[in-house]
Amino acid sequence: MVDWLTAPWAEPALQRAFAEVALIGLVGGVLGCWLVLYELSFSAESLAHALFPGLVAASLLGAPLLAGAAGGIGVAAVGVALAGRTPEVGRDTAVAVVVTTLFGAGALLALSPASPPGLEALLFGDVLGVSAGDLLLAGGLVLGLLVALRILHGRLLVVGFDRGAAHSLGMSAGVVDVALLILLAVAIVVAVQGLGNLLVVAVLIGPAATARLMTRRLPSMMAAAAVVAVLGGAAGLYLSYYAGTAAGASIAAVLVGCFVLARGASRYAAAA
């Protein structure tokens, strides 16, 4: 049993993968709680897809992924604003059209025969290919995200639970919403290296949704979500190592499995 648990740690690539998964799980668990409470789960998926062409362009140009993410957000925002001005379309339809168009354009660019190898990792992730430099960058971004979430905690709490009272307390609900979406974009950039654009939402929403079924207070929910994300990510790597499956998909499958188990347990407890 000891050999079974320690064997994956003997490989440097897997050591870095475990560290990357821990960083992604930590920030994904904490930030994901706000996304679930603000009912932004679908927005998180939409934003992840809308960012994709910017990430591909940044990779092709050798620019930082964060710059590509910022460009992707800008293009998506302008596209949604212009499409939403057509009364016959409506905002929801405009968002769907813009996001699917951008994601399709990014996929065509990434999977084009003329594109250099490795860009498909932006779609499906390559947690086993994480370098020491990638870990340092991810660690810095995660630290910044956690500090920002701590600073914004009071404002997020007020706006999330009573938007009407925010203005009387000198807070702008719109500014808080934008700040949360910016933090989401940065978190996606951190997680896309390991899980890819298609699976990144699993670590942002799955653990938080699981924790919401297990706890009733926000601090407990955040702690539980972070634990589920980190341990679920590690379990996914073990599954990938011994079953020979893709690492990102294995992690996403384990996190979804955790939610299914928690949902079943909560329903059983309610019926008992």
C-alpha positions in Angstrom: 0.0 0.0 0.0 2.8 2.4 0.9 4.6 1.6 -2.4 1.3 2.2 -4.3 0.9 5.7 -2.7 4.6 6.8 -3.1 5.4 5.4 -6.5 4.0 8.4 -8.5 6.0 10.8 -6.3 9.3 9.3 -7.5 8.9 11.1 -10.9 9.8 14.8 -11.0 7.1 15.5 -13.6 4.4 14.1 -11.3 5.9 16.0 -8.3 5.4 19.3 -10.3 1.9 18.1 -11.4 0.9 17.5 -7.7 2.1 21.0 -6.8 0.2 22.5 -9.8 -2.9 20.7 -8.8 -2.7 21.9 -5.2 -2.3 25.5 -6.4 -5.3 25.2 -8.8 -7.4 23.4 -6.2 -6.7 26.0 -3.5 -7.7 29.0 -5.5 -10.4 27.1 -7.4 -12.0 26.0 -4.2 -12.1 29.4 -2.6 -13.0 31.4 -5.7 -15.5 28.8 -6.7 -17.6 29.4 -3.6 -18.2 33.0 -4.7 -19.1 31.9 -8.2 -21.6 29.4 -6.9 -23.1 31.9 -4.4 -23.3 34.6 -7.1 -24.8 32.0 -9.5 -22.0 32.6 -12.0 -21.4 29.0 -12.9 -22.6 29.4 -16.5 -20.8 32.7 -16.8 -17.6 30.9 -15.7 -17.9 28.4 -18.5 -18.8 31.2 -21.0 -15.8 33.3 -20.0 -13.4 30.3 -20.2 -14.5 29.7 -23.8 -14.5 33.4 -24.7 -10.9 33.6 -23.5 -9.7 30.7 -25.6 -8.7 32.6 -28.9 -6.8 35.1 -26.8 -4.9 32.3 -25.1 -4.1 30.8 -28.5 -3.0 34.1 -30.0 -0.7 34.7 -27.0 0.9 31.3 -27.4 1.5 31.8 -31.1 3.0 35.3 -30.5 5.1 34.2 -27.5 3.2 36.6 -25.2 2.1 36.0 -21.6 -1.1 34.1 -21.4 -2.4 36.8 -19.0 -2.1 39.3 -21.9 -4.0 37.0 -24.2 -6.7 36.5 -21.6 -7.1 40.3 -21.2 -7.4 40.6 -25.0 -10.0 37.8 -25.2 -12.1 39.4 -22.5 -12.0 42.7 -24.4 -13.1 41.2 -27.7 -15.8 39.1 -26.0 -17.2 42.2 -24.1 -17.3 44.3 -27.3 -18.9 41.5 -29.2 -21.6 40.9 -26.6 -22.3 44.6 -26.3 -22.7 45.0 -30.1 -24.8 41.9 -30.6 -27.0 42.7 -27.5 -28.0 46.0 -29.1 -30.1 44.1 -31.6 -33.6 43.9 -30.1 -34.5 40.7 -32.1 -31.4 38.9 -30.7 -31.5 39.6 -26.9 -28.6 39.5 -24.5 -28.6 35.8 -23.7 -28.6 34.8 -27.3 -25.9 37.4 -28.0 -23.7 35.9 -25.3 -24.2 32.4 -26.8 -23.4 33.5 -30.3 -20.3 35.5 -29.3 -18.9 32.8 -27.0 -19.4 29.9 -29.4 -18.0 32.0 -32.3 -14.8 32.9 -30.3 -14.3 29.4 -29.0 -14.7 27.9 -32.5 -12.2 30.4 -33.9 -9.7 29.5 -31.2 -10.2 25.8 -31.7 -9.7 26.2 -35.5 -6.5 28.2 -34.9 -5.1 25.8 -32.2 -5.9 22.6 -34.2 -4.8 23.9 -37.6 -2.0 21.9 -39.2 0.0 25.1 -39.6 0.0 25.8 -35.9 3.0 24.6 -33.9 2.6 21.5 -31.8 1.5 21.8 -28.2 -1.3 24.3 -28.6 -3.9 21.6 -28.2 -2.8 21.5 -24.6 -4.8 24.8 -24.1 -7.9 22.8 -24.9 -7.2 19.6 -22.9 -4.5 20.6 -20.5 -1.0 19.2 -19.9 -0.5 19.1 -16.1 2.4 16.6 -16.6 4.2 19.1 -18.7 4.3 21.9 -16.1 7.8 23.3 -15.6 9.4 24.9 -12.5 8.9 28.3 -14.1 5.2 27.5 -14.7 4.9 26.7 -11.0 6.5 29.9 -9.9 4.1 31.9 -12.1 1.1 30.0 -10.9 2.2 30.4 -7.3 2.5 34.2 -7.8 -0.9 34.4 -9.4 -2.6 32.2 -6.8 -1.1 34.3 -4.0 -2.3 37.5 -5.7 -5.8 36.0 -6.2 -6.1 34.9 -2.5 -4.9 38.3 -1.3 -7.4 40.0 -3.6 -10.2 37.7 -2.4 -9.3 38.5 1.2 -9.4 42.3 0.5 -12.7 42.0 -1.3 -14.3 39.6 1.1 -16.5 42.1 2.9 -17.7 43.7 -0.3 -18.4 40.3 -1.9 -20.3 39.3 1.2 -22.5 42.4 1.3 -23.3 42.4 -2.5 -23.8 38.6 -2.6 -26.3 38.5 0.2 -28.0 41.9 -0.1 -27.3 43.9 -3.3 -29.9 46.5 -2.3 -27.9 47.4 0.9 -24.6 47.7 -1.0 -25.3 51.3 -2.3 -26.3 52.5 1.2 -23.0 51.2 2.5 -21.0 53.0 -0.2 -20.4 50.0 -2.3 -21.0 49.6 -6.0 -22.5 46.2 -6.9 -21.4 46.6 -10.5 -17.8 47.2 -9.5 -17.8 44.2 -7.3 -19.2 42.0 -10.1 -16.5 43.2 -12.5 -13.8 42.6 -9.9 -15.1 39.0 -9.4 -15.1 38.4 -13.2 -11.5 39.7 -13.4 -10.4 37.3 -10.7 -12.2 34.5 -12.5 -10.3 35.3 -15.7 -6.9 35.2 -13.8 -7.9 31.9 -12.2 -8.7 30.5 -15.6 -5.2 31.4 -16.8 -3.7 29.7 -13.8 -5.8 26.5 -14.3 -5.7 26.3 -18.1 -2.1 24.9 -18.0 -3.2 21.9 -16.1 -6.8 21.2 -17.1 -7.2 23.0 -20.4 -10.0 25.3 -21.5 -12.5 22.6 -21.8 -12.1 21.2 -18.3 -11.1 24.2 -16.2 -14.7 24.9 -15.0 -14.7 21.5 -13.2 -12.2 22.7 -10.6 -13.9 26.1 -10.3 -17.4 24.9 -9.8 -17.3 21.2 -8.8 -15.6 21.4 -5.4 -17.7 24.5 -4.4 -20.9 22.8 -5.4 -19.9 19.8 -3.4 -19.0 21.8 -0.4 -22.3 23.7 -0.5 -24.1 20.3 0.0 -21.9 19.6 3.0 -21.8 22.8 4.9 -24.0 25.8 5.8 -21.5 28.5 6.7 -19.3 30.3 4.1 -15.9 29.8 5.9 -16.6 26.1 6.3 -17.8 25.9 2.7 -14.5 27.5 1.4 -12.4 25.2 3.5 -14.3 22.1 2.4 -14.2 23.2 -1.3 -10.4 23.7 -1.1 -9.9 20.3 0.5 -12.2 18.6 -2.1 -10.4 20.3 -4.9 -6.8 19.5 -3.7 -7.6 15.9 -2.7 -9.8 15.3 -5.7 -7.0 16.6 -8.0 -4.5 14.4 -6.3 -6.8 11.4 -6.7 -7.2 12.2 -10.4 -3.5 12.1 -10.9 -3.3 8.7 -9.1 -6.1 7.5 -11.5 -4.2 8.8 -14.5 -1.0 7.2 -13.3 -2.4 3.7 -12.7 -5.2 3.6 -15.3 -3.2 5.3 -18.1 -5.9 7.9 -18.7 -5.5 11.6 -19.5 -4.6 13.6 -16.4 -6.9 16.6 -16.9 -9.9 14.4 -17.7 -9.2 12.1 -14.8 -9.1 15.1 -12.4 -12.4 16.4 -13.8 -14.0 13.0 -13.5 -13.0 12.6 -9.8 -14.3 16.1 -9.0 -17.6 15.4 -10.7 -17.8 12.0 -8.8 -17.3 13.8 -5.5 -20.3 16.0 -6.3 -22.4 13.0 -7.3 -21.5 11.2 -4.0 -22.2 14.4 -1.9 -25.6 14.9 -3.7 -26.5 11.2 -3.1 -25.5 11.5 0.6 -27.5 14.7 1.1 -30.6 13.2 -0.5 -30.3 10.1 1.7 -29.9 12.2 4.8 -32.9 14.3 3.9 -35.0 11.2 3.4 -33.9 9.5 6.6 
